[in-house]
Amino acid sequence: MENIPGLYTNPDPVTQDYIFNHTMLRVRDPKVSLDFYSRVLGMKLLRKVDFNEWKFSLYFLAMVKELPAGDDSAVSTFTAGLSGVLELTHNHGTEENAETPYHNGNTEPRGFGHICFSVPDIKAACERFESLNVPFQKRLGEGGMKNIAFIKDPDNYWVEIIEA
Amino acid sequence: MENIPGLYTNPDPVTQDYIFNHTMLRVRDPKVSLDFYSRVLGMKLLRKVDFNEWKFSLYFLAMVKELPAGDDSAVSTFTAGLSGVLELTHNHGTEENAETPYHNGNTEPRGFGHICFSVPDIKAACERFESLNVPFQKRLGEGGMKNIAFIKDPDNYWVEIIEA
């Protein structure tokens, strides 16, 4: 990957211990979002942090085999050292809305587009999502890119599914 | 993490090979975004895919020590198997805008909030960002959470900085 305009191929050594740790999405109701990310996608909740004074809570999830042990400080350190963490922000009270107050970035104004999970067998994964009544934005075989799918999380954020 | 409403702590075994692969952000100009993510944050470009018929290009970056070897199929498989990939989408022509046409999700309509990098020494990292003239959304010591910072990427997406 040389000769790509703007690309810097000789990174400062100090950056090489930086970790792309997490992506944060606001969610209407953590009950339904945790159900989606833990039951449908198999993520584990590593950490929940309540900021009651400021009326919000954070939920940190990741695809880990084992939950971290130890006190909140140990779990916080473990979580900060991972890549591929999803942070869900719940502003207290939004769960009382019938519909999500949040915007998924794929209509104007656009910006953020989606998160993506890769799976070992995309056909099996999509059949499983259908059996769980997960809504699809795009099914396998539809549209220009036939070998990928998009499902929707409870706030209508798009979750791309690709085969690893 | 038991007894959290909605949380499913006995995940379907088929989900345990799912990988939270990437987060996609649209960018105005890949030249300036690649400069930011490769020079300032040290990410490596794994793969660039052009869809000229549909007038967009995709750039896949990650914090990897070594670039993958092999043809595009091998690189694609390598990329899909990682966690912590950042996908930048360039819709051809947006680079001609003087300002980004994209919305960072932190004013109405809100939704996506930020991505986050963890670093070994946040004070040193923030001093380095200052020396590189990176704009800050929030400096260390400001606001309610004094031990985190937010910098802004070239499209004004917020990038949280925490200490691992």
Chai-1 contact restraints between the chains, C-beta under 6 A:
chainA,res_idxA,chainB,res_idxB,connection_type,confidence,min_distance_angstrom,max_distance_angstrom,comment,restraint_id
A,M1,B,L45,contact,1.0,0.0,6.0,A-B,restraint_1
A,P5,B,K31,contact,1.0,0.0,6.0,A-B,restraint_2
A,G6,B,K31,contact,1.0,0.0,6.0,A-B,restraint_3
A,G6,B,L34,contact,1.0,0.0,6.0,A-B,restraint_4
A,G6,B,D35,contact,1.0,0.0,6.0,A-B,restraint_5
A,L7,B,L34,contact,1.0,0.0,6.0,A-B,restraint_6
A,L7,B,S38,contact,1.0,0.0,6.0,A-B,restraint_7
A,L7,B,L45,contact,1.0,0.0,6.0,A-B,restraint_8
A,Y8,B,S38,contact,1.0,0.0,6.0,A-B,restraint_9
A,Y8,B,R39,contact,1.0,0.0,6.0,A-B,restraint_10
A,P11,B,G42,contact,1.0,0.0,6.0,A-B,restraint_11
A,T15,B,G42,contact,1.0,0.0,6.0,A-B,restraint_12
A,Q16,B,G42,contact,1.0,0.0,6.0,A-B,restraint_13
A,D17,B,P120,contact,1.0,0.0,6.0,A-B,restraint_14
A,Y18,B,G42,contact,1.0,0.0,6.0,A-B,restraint_15
A,Y18,B,F117,contact,1.0,0.0,6.0,A-B,restraint_16
A,Y18,B,V119,contact,1.0,0.0,6.0,A-B,restraint_17
A,I19,B,S118,contact,1.0,0.0,6.0,A-B,restraint_18
A,F20,B,M63,contact,1.0,0.0,6.0,A-B,restraint_19
A,F20,B,G84,contact,1.0,0.0,6.0,A-B,restraint_20
A,F20,B,F117,contact,1.0,0.0,6.0,A-B,restraint_21
A,N21,B,C116,contact,1.0,0.0,6.0,A-B,restraint_22
A,N21,B,S118,contact,1.0,0.0,6.0,A-B,restraint_23
A,H22,B,C116,contact,1.0,0.0,6.0,A-B,restraint_24
A,T23,B,T23,contact,1.0,0.0,6.0,A-B,restraint_25
A,T23,B,I115,contact,1.0,0.0,6.0,A-B,restraint_26
A,M24,B,G113,contact,1.0,0.0,6.0,A-B,restraint_27
A,M24,B,H114,contact,1.0,0.0,6.0,A-B,restraint_28
A,L25,B,F112,contact,1.0,0.0,6.0,A-B,restraint_29
A,R26,B,R110,contact,1.0,0.0,6.0,A-B,restraint_30
A,K31,B,P5,contact,1.0,0.0,6.0,A-B,restraint_31
A,K31,B,G6,contact,1.0,0.0,6.0,A-B,restraint_32
A,L34,B,G6,contact,1.0,0.0,6.0,A-B,restraint_33
A,L34,B,L7,contact,1.0,0.0,6.0,A-B,restraint_34
A,D35,B,G6,contact,1.0,0.0,6.0,A-B,restraint_35
A,S38,B,L7,contact,1.0,0.0,6.0,A-B,restraint_36
A,S38,B,Y8,contact,1.0,0.0,6.0,A-B,restraint_37
A,R39,B,Y8,contact,1.0,0.0,6.0,A-B,restraint_38
A,G42,B,P11,contact,1.0,0.0,6.0,A-B,restraint_39
A,G42,B,T15,contact,1.0,0.0,6.0,A-B,restraint_40
A,G42,B,Q16,contact,1.0,0.0,6.0,A-B,restraint_41
A,G42,B,Y18,contact,1.0,0.0,6.0,A-B,restraint_42
A,L45,B,M1,contact,1.0,0.0,6.0,A-B,restraint_43
A,L45,B,L7,contact,1.0,0.0,6.0,A-B,restraint_44
A,M63,B,F20,contact,1.0,0.0,6.0,A-B,restraint_45
A,A80,B,S118,contact,1.0,0.0,6.0,A-B,restraint_46
A,A80,B,I162,contact,1.0,0.0,6.0,A-B,restraint_47
A,A80,B,A164,contact,1.0,0.0,6.0,A-B,restraint_48
A,G81,B,A164,contact,1.0,0.0,6.0,A-B,restraint_49
A,S83,B,S83,contact,1.0,0.0,6.0,A-B,restraint_50
A,S83,B,G84,contact,1.0,0.0,6.0,A-B,restraint_51
A,G84,B,F20,contact,1.0,0.0,6.0,A-B,restraint_52
A,G84,B,S83,contact,1.0,0.0,6.0,A-B,restraint_53
A,G84,B,G84,contact,1.0,0.0,6.0,A-B,restraint_54
A,Y102,B,G111,contact,1.0,0.0,6.0,A-B,restraint_55
A,H103,B,P109,contact,1.0,0.0,6.0,A-B,restraint_56
A,H103,B,G111,contact,1.0,0.0,6.0,A-B,restraint_57
A,N104,B,G111,contact,1.0,0.0,6.0,A-B,restraint_58
A,G105,B,G111,contact,1.0,0.0,6.0,A-B,restraint_59
A,G105,B,F112,contact,1.0,0.0,6.0,A-B,restraint_60
A,P109,B,H103,contact,1.0,0.0,6.0,A-B,restraint_61
A,R110,B,R26,contact,1.0,0.0,6.0,A-B,restraint_62
A,G111,B,R26,contact,1.0,0.0,6.0,A-B,restraint_63
A,G111,B,Y102,contact,1.0,0.0,6.0,A-B,restraint_64
A,G111,B,H103,contact,1.0,0.0,6.0,A-B,restraint_65
A,G111,B,N104,contact,1.0,0.0,6.0,A-B,restraint_66
A,G111,B,G105,contact,1.0,0.0,6.0,A-B,restraint_67
A,F112,B,L25,contact,1.0,0.0,6.0,A-B,restraint_68
A,F112,B,G105,contact,1.0,0.0,6.0,A-B,restraint_69
A,F112,B,F112,contact,1.0,0.0,6.0,A-B,restraint_70
A,G113,B,M24,contact,1.0,0.0,6.0,A-B,restraint_71
A,H114,B,M24,contact,1.0,0.0,6.0,A-B,restraint_72
A,I115,B,T23,contact,1.0,0.0,6.0,A-B,restraint_73
A,C116,B,N21,contact,1.0,0.0,6.0,A-B,restraint_74
A,C116,B,H22,contact,1.0,0.0,6.0,A-B,restraint_75
A,F117,B,Y18,contact,1.0,0.0,6.0,A-B,restraint_76
A,F117,B,F20,contact,1.0,0.0,6.0,A-B,restraint_77
A,S118,B,I19,contact,1.0,0.0,6.0,A-B,restraint_78
A,S118,B,N21,contact,1.0,0.0,6.0,A-B,restraint_79
A,S118,B,A80,contact,1.0,0.0,6.0,A-B,restraint_80
A,V119,B,Y18,contact,1.0,0.0,6.0,A-B,restraint_81
A,P120,B,D17,contact,1.0,0.0,6.0,A-B,restraint_82
A,I162,B,A80,contact,1.0,0.0,6.0,A-B,restraint_83
A,A164,B,A80,contact,1.0,0.0,6.0,A-B,restraint_84
A,A164,B,G81,contact,1.0,0.0,6.0,A-B,restraint_85
